[in-house]
Amino acid sequence: MEKITKDIGILILRLSAGGLMLVHGLPKLMKFFADGPIQFADPLGVGVTFSLILAIFSEVVCAIFILLGLKTKLASIPLAITMFVAAFMVHANDPWKVKEKAVFYMLVYIALFFTGSGKYSVDNSLGKS
């Protein structure tokens, strides 16, 4: 029974963290294809376009992988890094209240890195969990 509840807990964590992050990523994807100049933060100094591409990769592609339970450990790394950058670089001078959401997401992705995708995942169905 304990194993079942653990796997259900990981499933809930994956679905909520992946789905909610996708809500943040899809507007960035739309912004990338919009007309006009790209306006986006460049906290790493790699240019606004590449910064936006990195955010889209993390918040859309990796979020979908988390949702599916496909390469969850690997997909959680860019997401944790993106949330670290958001909290401590983009919002470095903002109050804790502004940083808190990004820090929380970062901790969830770190937890998923350690737990993996769980029983109810594509990885598990492929025998790679």
Kinemage of the C-alpha trace (Angstrom):
@kinemage 1
@onewidth
@group {chain A} dominant
@subgroup {mainchain}
@vectorlist {calphas} color= white
{ca met a 1} P 0.000 0.000 0.000
{ca glu a 2} L 2.852 2.408 0.804
{ca lys a 3} L 4.387 1.913 -2.665
{ca ile a 4} L 1.043 2.684 -4.351
{ca thr a 5} L 0.554 5.898 -2.380
{ca lys a 6} L 4.140 6.959 -3.132
{ca asp a 7} L 3.607 6.430 -6.866
{ca ile a 8} L 0.292 8.300 -6.777
{ca gly a 9} L 2.052 11.132 -4.950
{ca ile a 10} L 4.772 11.289 -7.611
{ca leu a 11} L 2.099 11.235 -10.334
{ca ile a 12} L 0.252 14.158 -8.726
{ca leu a 13} L 3.526 16.048 -8.315
{ca arg a 14} L 4.502 15.418 -11.954
{ca leu a 15} L 1.117 16.342 -13.402
{ca ser a 16} L 0.781 19.515 -11.365
{ca ala a 17} L 4.387 20.707 -11.810
{ca gly a 18} L 4.406 19.885 -15.526
{ca gly a 19} L 0.944 21.225 -16.258
{ca leu a 20} L 1.337 24.449 -14.321
{ca met a 21} L 4.743 25.120 -15.872
{ca leu a 22} L 3.297 24.545 -19.327
{ca val a 23} L 0.855 27.371 -18.562
{ca his a 24} L 3.904 29.641 -18.096
{ca gly a 25} L 5.726 28.310 -21.151
{ca leu a 26} L 3.010 28.470 -23.809
{ca pro a 27} L 2.750 32.296 -23.731
{ca lys a 28} L 6.525 32.440 -24.202
{ca leu a 29} L 6.182 30.154 -27.214
{ca met a 30} L 3.520 32.483 -28.648
{ca lys a 31} L 5.785 35.466 -27.955
{ca phe a 32} L 8.551 33.802 -29.982
{ca phe a 33} L 6.332 33.586 -33.064
{ca ala a 34} L 4.732 37.020 -32.645
{ca asp a 35} L 5.554 39.885 -34.962
{ca gly a 36} L 7.880 42.579 -33.738
{ca pro a 37} L 11.036 42.585 -31.673
{ca ile a 38} L 11.408 40.048 -28.881
{ca gln a 39} L 11.269 41.579 -25.435
{ca phe a 40} L 12.560 39.156 -22.849
{ca ala a 41} L 15.033 39.166 -19.978
{ca asp a 42} L 18.655 38.244 -20.730
{ca pro a 43} L 20.027 37.306 -17.293
{ca leu a 44} L 22.850 35.119 -18.660
{ca gly a 45} L 24.027 37.606 -21.280
{ca val a 46} L 23.378 35.266 -24.229
{ca gly a 47} L 20.898 37.556 -25.988
{ca val a 48} L 17.168 37.948 -25.594
{ca thr a 49} L 16.276 35.542 -28.405
{ca phe a 50} L 18.449 32.714 -27.098
{ca ser a 51} L 17.276 33.386 -23.525
{ca leu a 52} L 13.684 33.057 -24.721
{ca ile a 53} L 14.517 29.835 -26.603
{ca leu a 54} L 16.079 28.363 -23.443
{ca ala a 55} L 13.004 29.298 -21.409
{ca ile a 56} L 10.682 27.797 -24.043
{ca phe a 57} L 12.690 24.568 -24.169
{ca ser a 58} L 12.524 24.264 -20.413
{ca glu a 59} L 8.976 25.454 -19.764
{ca val a 60} L 7.337 23.745 -22.751
{ca val a 61} L 9.402 20.762 -23.905
{ca cys a 62} L 10.698 19.685 -20.502
{ca ala a 63} L 7.311 20.357 -18.884
{ca ile a 64} L 5.670 18.002 -21.402
{ca phe a 65} L 8.303 15.353 -20.616
{ca ile a 66} L 7.542 15.775 -16.895
{ca leu a 67} L 3.806 15.456 -17.581
{ca leu a 68} L 4.337 12.234 -19.511
{ca gly a 69} L 6.890 10.836 -17.109
{ca leu a 70} L 9.384 10.594 -19.940
{ca lys a 71} L 13.032 11.147 -18.968
{ca thr a 72} L 11.742 12.883 -15.840
{ca lys a 73} L 15.104 13.075 -14.087
{ca leu a 74} L 16.768 14.583 -17.142
{ca ala a 75} L 13.854 16.950 -17.882
{ca ser a 76} L 13.827 18.240 -14.320
{ca ile a 77} L 17.376 19.649 -14.612
{ca pro a 78} L 16.661 22.477 -17.112
{ca leu a 79} L 13.457 23.296 -15.245
{ca ala a 80} L 15.263 23.584 -11.905
{ca ile a 81} L 17.962 25.748 -13.507
{ca thr a 82} L 15.357 27.973 -15.192
{ca met a 83} L 13.567 28.489 -11.890
{ca phe a 84} L 16.881 29.241 -10.143
{ca val a 85} L 17.651 31.891 -12.781
{ca ala a 86} L 14.135 33.325 -12.488
{ca ala a 87} L 14.293 33.550 -8.703
{ca phe a 88} L 17.862 34.644 -8.090
{ca met a 89} L 18.842 36.514 -11.252
{ca val a 90} L 15.742 37.903 -12.964
{ca his a 91} L 14.059 38.708 -9.641
{ca ala a 92} L 17.251 39.252 -7.621
{ca asn a 93} L 16.188 42.671 -6.349
{ca asp a 94} L 12.537 41.791 -5.847
{ca pro a 95} L 11.013 40.925 -2.470
{ca trp a 96} L 10.723 37.302 -1.361
{ca lys a 97} L 7.014 37.290 -2.227
{ca val a 98} L 7.940 37.648 -5.916
{ca lys a 99} L 10.710 34.991 -5.821
{ca glu a 100} L 8.782 32.466 -3.776
{ca lys a 101} L 6.896 30.790 -6.648
{ca ala a 102} L 10.071 30.214 -8.692
{ca val a 103} L 11.876 28.827 -5.637
{ca phe a 104} L 8.977 26.486 -4.927
{ca tyr a 105} L 8.962 25.198 -8.519
{ca met a 106} L 12.740 24.763 -8.354
{ca leu a 107} L 12.423 22.607 -5.228
{ca val a 108} L 9.690 20.499 -6.845
{ca tyr a 109} L 11.917 19.834 -9.869
{ca ile a 110} L 14.828 18.953 -7.599
{ca ala a 111} L 12.547 16.494 -5.777
{ca leu a 112} L 11.475 14.961 -9.109
{ca phe a 113} L 15.131 14.614 -10.050
{ca phe a 114} L 15.614 12.400 -6.994
{ca thr a 115} L 12.322 10.479 -7.163
{ca gly a 116} L 12.146 9.881 -10.888
{ca ser a 117} L 8.923 9.428 -12.805
{ca gly a 118} L 7.277 6.748 -10.679
{ca lys a 119} L 5.119 3.800 -11.664
{ca tyr a 120} L 2.504 5.744 -13.627
{ca ser a 121} L 4.758 7.059 -16.379
{ca val a 122} L 5.954 6.473 -19.912
{ca asp a 123} L 9.393 5.594 -18.528
{ca asn a 124} L 7.894 2.843 -16.395
{ca ser a 125} L 5.874 1.448 -19.275
{ca leu a 126} L 9.094 1.312 -21.303
{ca gly a 127} L 10.868 -0.404 -18.400
{ca lys a 128} L 13.185 2.584 -17.789
{ca ser a 129} L 11.770 4.054 -14.571
